[in-house]
Amino acid sequence: MTDVVLVALGSNLGDRAAYLASARNALALLRGTRLVAASAVEETAPFGWSAQGPYLNQMVALRTSIAPLPLLAELQRIERSLGRVRRARWGARTIDLDIVRHGERRATLATLTLPHPGIASRAFWQREIAQLDGLLAAAA
């Protein structure tokens, strides 16, 4: 069984577009996973308290057989492979990968909440979700 999973990508250090491209490629190579759609890339202001540069953001739709927690572990592995170092919450980063939706699953765990609680407060995510939902509906 596979689910359609929405993953948010963000980068505000170094060659931001290259980090997004590398992350998309790594996601497409996950076993049991196919990248089926990608939103437009958008530049946004950073969240949080620290002074940092703007982000490039994008969201992708994956069709995957990977369950939520193992997928989260894979996303964190990809982040590390692309130089992500976790220091301060909402700090600058080479790449950030968040599971936004995992099919119709709902979960509230210590390490993962589904759907992602940030959807309501991030207008750019709402735009990206709408783009992906439209692309997925057109492909169905």
Helices and strands as residue ranges (DSSP letters): E 3-11, H 16-28, E 33-38, E 42-44, E 55-64, H 68-81, E 96-102, E 107-108, E 113-114, G 119-121, H 123-139
